[in-house]
Amino acid sequence: MTRVLISSRSPRTTQRWVNLLRSYAQIEAVAESPHEDSPFSGAISGSQADVILVPVDRMEEATEVVEHFDGETPLILLTAGDVAAHADPFPPGVRAILPAHLAPSRLVAAIEAVAAGLVVLLPDEMHQPPPAPSRSRTR
């Protein structure tokens, strides 16, 4: 089973993703509530998740996520905007930037791939250079 921590500025958005992923037996989706000082500070530091899923609207949010990233748990960013606009280059620790409208089965496949240590690119992103490597994760 792959444990996925979902962290968003909006509790409603977080719960929507948790509910969607809970229908997949191989995924344990856990919601993280926003914190007063930063919506990401507690969620990303010291997480016991295999993957952290963070819906973002703007690249500035992705930058804030990375600032609070523990460096151990790989990140998947979901964006309502243009994926290509966010993917040049991937921020450190980010292993996938995917559209929020991605089919749930493809999202689950991406989560499992990222948890296995892979980077996920959509076919439209193949012209993009791969993300820079970060610290490897040992289990």
BAFI-3210 file (N, C-alpha, C; in Angstrom, 3 decimals, decimal comma, padded with zeros to 6 digits):
// residues 139
n [1|2|3|4|5|6|7|8|9|10|11|12|13|14|15|16|17|18|19|20|21|22|23|24|25|26|27|28|29|30|31|32|33|34|35|36|37|38|39|40|41|42|43|44|45|46|47|48|49|50|51|52|53|54|55|56|57|58|59|60|61|62|63|64|65|66|67|68|69|70|71|72|73|74|75|76|77|78|79|80|81|82|83|84|85|86|87|88|89|90|91|92|93|94|95|96|97|98|99|100|101|102|103|104|105|106|107|108|109|110|111|112|113|114|115|116|117|118|119|120|121|122|123|124|125|126|127|128|129|130|131|132|133|134|135|136|137|138|139]
n.u [000,839|000,471|001,175|-000,263|000,101|-001,957|-001,892|-003,134|-003,944|-006,597|-009,013|-011,267|-010,466|-008,386|-009,841|-011,426|-009,561|-008,627|-010,979|-011,364|-009,072|-009,318|-010,920|-009,336|-007,794|-005,047|-004,014|-003,463|-004,916|-004,250|-005,299|-003,970|-004,238|-004,299|-001,802|-001,425|000,839|001,914|000,465|001,730|003,782|003,780|002,876|004,711|007,217|008,921|007,182|005,434|004,627|004,611|004,483|003,885|001,150|000,302|-001,981|-001,753|-002,227|-000,674|002,741|004,135|003,029|004,012|006,712|006,666|005,879|008,127|010,003|009,277|009,707|010,737|012,753|012,981|010,610|009,038|007,528|004,393|002,995|-000,127|-001,733|-003,990|-003,493|-001,481|000,529|003,048|003,986|004,714|006,697|009,358|012,349|011,631|010,965|013,309|013,042|010,494|008,703|006,779|004,655|001,450|-001,652|-004,608|-006,943|-006,400|-007,060|-008,316|-007,265|-004,862|-003,560|-003,242|-001,499|000,701|001,300|002,106|004,341|006,030|006,374|007,904|010,280|010,546|010,412|007,707|006,470|004,236|003,170|003,109|005,044|007,494|009,452|010,645|013,469|014,677|013,974|016,234|018,406|017,803|018,466|018,671|016,193|016,064|014,792]
n.v [-001,179|002,236|005,138|008,264|011,607|014,358|017,711|020,925|024,378|024,733|023,223|021,990|021,350|019,583|017,514|016,670|015,429|013,424|011,898|011,036|009,422|007,466|005,480|003,646|000,679|000,237|002,586|004,643|007,362|010,382|013,229|016,488|019,205|022,768|024,907|027,578|029,342|028,566|026,866|024,559|023,879|022,014|019,753|018,833|018,609|016,046|014,013|010,873|009,758|008,035|009,422|012,844|014,698|017,624|019,966|022,794|026,180|028,164|028,774|030,019|028,957|026,354|026,853|027,659|025,262|023,634|024,982|024,193|021,559|018,344|016,996|014,282|012,854|012,222|014,619|015,262|017,538|018,934|020,745|023,315|024,843|025,323|022,607|022,470|025,049|024,997|023,136|023,674|024,308|021,217|021,823|021,179|017,916|017,482|015,136|014,814|016,843|017,368|017,615|018,792|017,729|015,174|011,753|009,697|007,022|007,252|009,090|007,558|005,616|007,270|008,098|005,658|005,120|007,289|006,791|004,538|005,593|006,813|009,330|011,135|011,908|013,446|012,547|014,905|016,427|015,469|016,792|018,370|018,907|016,415|016,480|017,962|015,891|014,952|014,424|010,948|008,596|006,362|003,263]
n.w [000,000|-000,764|000,909|000,900|001,478|001,483|000,869|000,995|000,460|000,812|002,773|001,697|-000,937|-000,332|000,939|-001,175|-002,894|-001,198|-000,864|-003,514|-003,953|-002,005|-002,980|-004,166|-003,528|-003,202|-002,302|000,466|001,517|003,147|004,810|005,273|007,325|006,762|008,251|010,615|010,289|007,839|005,132|004,491|006,260|008,520|007,249|005,375|006,533|008,101|007,383|007,280|004,992|001,796|-000,535|-001,259|-002,111|-003,674|-004,453|-006,531|-007,587|-008,662|-009,646|-007,618|-005,325|-005,527|-005,148|-002,474|-001,294|-001,805|-000,245|002,312|002,293|003,289|002,039|001,902|001,272|-001,777|-003,987|-005,591|-007,692|-008,357|-010,802|-011,742|-013,821|-016,808|-017,356|-018,603|-018,213|-015,570|-015,418|-016,051|-014,911|-013,082|-009,665|-006,930|-005,557|-006,481|-008,266|-010,119|-012,079|-012,574|-014,432|-012,835|-013,773|-014,544|-015,271|-012,663|-012,465|-013,860|-012,243|-009,911|-010,923|-011,434|-008,808|-007,661|-009,260|-008,616|-005,891|-006,117|-006,834|-009,294|-011,915|-013,216|-016,319|-018,556|-021,881|-023,457|-022,255|-022,921|-024,344|-022,492|-020,327|-017,999|-014,418|-012,038|-010,123|-006,682|-003,150|-002,647|-001,674|000,979|002,057]
ca.u [000,000|001,198|000,578|-000,199|-000,315|-002,479|-001,822|-003,580|-004,374|-008,040|-009,467|-012,225|-009,671|-007,706|-010,803|-011,852|-008,531|-008,655|-012,142|-011,120|-008,041|-009,720|-011,610|-008,304|-007,323|-003,595|-003,659|-003,971|-004,891|-004,319|-005,420|-003,225|-004,897|-003,386|-001,322|-001,567|001,996|002,018|-000,369|002,545|004,908|003,713|002,535|005,799|008,361|008,804|006,045|005,595|004,015|005,471|004,379|003,080|000,394|-000,024|-002,621|-001,330|-002,782|000,377|004,096|004,555|002,640|004,959|007,948|006,448|005,880|009,507|010,683|008,919|009,880|011,734|013,821|012,923|009,395|008,860|006,339|003,647|002,207|-001,274|-002,001|-005,150|-002,976|-000,715|001,601|004,326|004,427|005,255|007,661|010,641|012,525|010,944|011,637|013,955|012,171|009,257|008,871|005,747|003,726|000,376|-002,875|-005,612|-008,014|-005,896|-007,940|-007,879|-006,426|-003,523|-002,978|-002,812|-000,299|001,784|001,642|002,863|005,638|006,835|006,728|008,945|011,514|010,578|009,890|006,582|006,248|003,182|003,717|003,280|006,197|008,711|010,470|011,237|014,570|014,272|014,280|017,544|018,324|017,940|018,879|017,903|015,440|016,282|013,694]
ca.v [000,000|003,495|006,173|009,562|012,760|015,395|018,995|022,026|025,570|024,638|021,943|021,400|020,749|018,428|016,440|016,159|014,493|012,266|011,089|010,414|008,381|006,398|004,409|002,743|-000,152|000,299|003,921|005,145|008,820|011,044|014,678|017,355|020,505|023,908|025,450|029,023|030,054|028,180|025,691|023,396|023,674|020,761|018,645|018,318|018,285|014,863|013,199|009,420|009,350|007,598|010,489|013,990|015,235|019,008|020,757|024,195|026,976|029,003|028,316|030,562|027,965|025,248|027,316|027,601|023,842|023,163|025,592|023,458|020,160|017,698|016,433|012,825|012,339|012,839|015,438|015,373|018,755|018,939|022,132|023,623|025,587|024,643|021,797|022,850|026,307|024,693|022,037|024,063|022,885|020,776|022,219|020,039|017,021|017,237|014,008|014,916|017,968|016,789|018,426|018,405|016,998|013,854|010,647|009,128|005,829|007,714|009,694|006,456|005,051|008,229|008,013|004,422|005,277|008,221|006,080|003,574|006,315|007,276|010,636|010,949|012,943|013,168|012,554|016,280|017,033|014,735|017,717|019,039|018,164|015,791|017,290|017,772|014,900|015,410|013,326|009,724|008,140|004,967|002,701]
ca.w [000,000|-000,860|001,765|000,240|002,263|000,602|001,554|000,156|001,206|001,023|003,315|000,752|-002,011|000,253|001,154|-002,489|-003,370|-000,290|-001,223|-004,820|-003,859|-001,082|-003,704|-004,687|-002,404|-003,063|-001,834|001,740|001,405|004,440|004,660|006,185|007,429|006,719|009,521|010,682|009,745|006,437|004,916|004,179|007,173|009,260|006,373|004,574|007,377|008,925|006,966|007,188|003,736|000,692|-001,534|-000,856|-003,237|-003,345|-005,506|-006,566|-008,681|-009,235|-009,381|-006,334|-004,323|-005,639|-004,515|-001,022|-000,944|-001,807|000,902|003,518|001,944|004,144|001,223|001,925|000,652|-003,096|-004,172|-006,839|-007,737|-009,259|-011,141|-012,566|-014,968|-017,839|-016,759|-019,210|-017,607|-014,247|-015,463|-016,638|-014,601|-011,865|-008,419|-006,264|-004,808|-007,221|-009,186|-011,148|-012,103|-013,371|-014,457|-011,846|-014,452|-014,939|-014,884|-011,382|-012,639|-014,260|-011,050|-009,045|-011,555|-011,194|-007,384|-007,450|-009,919|-007,809|-004,656|-006,482|-007,123|-010,681|-012,293|-014,129|-017,327|-019,517|-023,240|-023,940|-021,589|-023,282|-024,843|-021,336|-019,707|-016,736|-013,236|-011,417|-009,032|-005,294|-002,285|-002,857|-000,516|001,335|002,861]
c.u [000,885|000,468|000,834|-000,728|-000,761|-002,549|-002,180|-003,906|-005,838|-008,414|-010,454|-011,489|-008,969|-008,671|-011,303|-010,861|-008,471|-009,802|-011,937|-010,151|-008,436|-010,450|-010,633|-007,659|-005,822|-003,099|-004,279|-003,807|-005,124|-004,350|-004,564|-003,906|-003,878|-003,001|-001,380|-000,406|002,211|001,173|000,448|003,558|004,872|003,534|003,770|007,015|008,072|007,645|006,402|004,994|005,063|005,560|003,542|002,458|-000,075|-000,675|-002,172|-001,992|-001,698|001,745|004,617|004,178|003,604|006,280|007,826|006,459|007,307|010,288|010,436|009,074|010,980|012,875|013,801|011,754|009,191|007,511|005,725|002,837|001,089|-001,616|-003,238|-004,707|-002,244|000,471|002,959|004,869|005,066|006,464|009,029|011,470|011,680|011,688|012,277|012,950|010,867|009,523|007,804|004,989|002,657|-000,838|-003,893|-006,748|-007,580|-006,853|-007,422|-006,986|-005,010|-002,811|-002,460|-001,551|000,908|002,239|002,507|004,250|006,559|007,262|007,833|010,253|011,624|010,063|008,783|006,463|005,086|003,773|003,968|004,513|007,517|009,802|011,170|012,429|014,090|014,642|015,679|017,420|018,442|018,385|018,034|017,277|015,748|015,158|014,228]
c.v [001,244|004,549|007,540|010,629|013,834|016,685|020,105|023,212|025,460|023,268|021,233|020,707|019,494|017,261|015,847|015,137|013,253|011,342|010,363|009,236|007,234|005,262|003,405|001,999|-000,028|001,642|004,171|006,661|009,440|012,545|015,388|018,708|021,622|024,364|026,967|029,758|029,755|026,942|024,427|023,035|022,352|019,565|018,027|017,968|017,035|013,954|011,718|008,889|008,838|008,671|011,604|014,570|016,630|019,687|022,213|024,891|027,750|028,447|028,858|029,604|026,781|025,618|027,251|026,161|023,345|023,740|024,812|021,956|019,540|017,058|014,928|012,269|013,009|013,546|015,243|016,651|018,569|020,389|022,263|024,349|024,695|023,914|022,230|024,138|026,071|023,770|022,425|024,874|022,508|021,348|021,000|019,227|016,696|016,161|013,959|016,214|017,552|017,708|017,896|017,605|015,605|012,766|010,021|007,897|006,205|008,383|008,614|005,806|005,965|008,186|006,784|004,507|006,180|007,547|005,058|004,260|006,847|008,698|010,388|012,167|012,516|013,217|013,955|016,956|016,417|015,631|018,465|018,238|017,536|016,670|016,986|016,762|015,572|014,229|012,101|009,279|006,671|004,510|001,644]
c.w [000,000|-000,043|001,138|001,184|001,285|001,390|000,580|001,047|001,595|001,585|002,388|-000,403|-001,510|000,394|-000,157|-003,018|-002,493|-000,678|-002,543|-004,695|-002,938|-001,773|-004,312|-003,518|-002,170|-002,527|-000,468|001,700|002,777|004,194|005,687|006,167|007,328|008,127|009,451|010,016|008,269|006,231|004,697|005,254|007,918|008,364|005,741|005,414|008,200|008,574|006,942|005,894|002,754|-000,376|-000,922|-002,124|-002,863|-004,545|-005,405|-007,744|-009,418|-008,868|-008,054|-005,205|-004,350|-004,979|-003,002|-000,525|-000,808|-000,638|002,188|003,350|002,780|003,363|001,130|001,121|-000,700|-003,209|-005,549|-006,723|-008,750|-009,536|-012,017|-013,835|-015,955|-017,197|-017,307|-018,607|-016,252|-014,309|-015,987|-015,666|-013,389|-010,660|-007,754|-005,450|-005,494|-008,258|-010,255|-010,961|-013,098|-013,380|-013,463|-012,469|-014,939|-014,456|-013,588|-011,524|-013,064|-013,082|-010,109|-009,622|-011,328|-009,741|-007,126|-008,091|-009,105|-006,508|-004,904|-006,883|-008,535|-010,809|-013,313|-015,034|-018,209|-020,923|-023,793|-023,354|-022,023|-023,850|-023,717|-020,822|-018,399|-015,548|-012,704|-010,286|-007,673|-004,485|-002,551|-001,562|-000,265|002,216|003,771]
res [m|t|r|v|l|i|s|s|r|s|p|r|t|t|q|r|w|v|n|l|l|r|s|y|a|q|i|e|a|v|a|e|s|p|h|e|d|s|p|f|s|g|a|i|s|g|s|q|a|d|v|i|l|v|p|v|d|r|m|e|e|a|t|e|v|v|e|h|f|d|g|e|t|p|l|i|l|l|t|a|g|d|v|a|a|h|a|d|p|f|p|p|g|v|r|a|i|l|p|a|h|l|a|p|s|r|l|v|a|a|i|e|a|v|a|a|g|l|v|v|l|l|p|d|e|m|h|q|p|p|p|a|p|s|r|s|r|t|r]
***
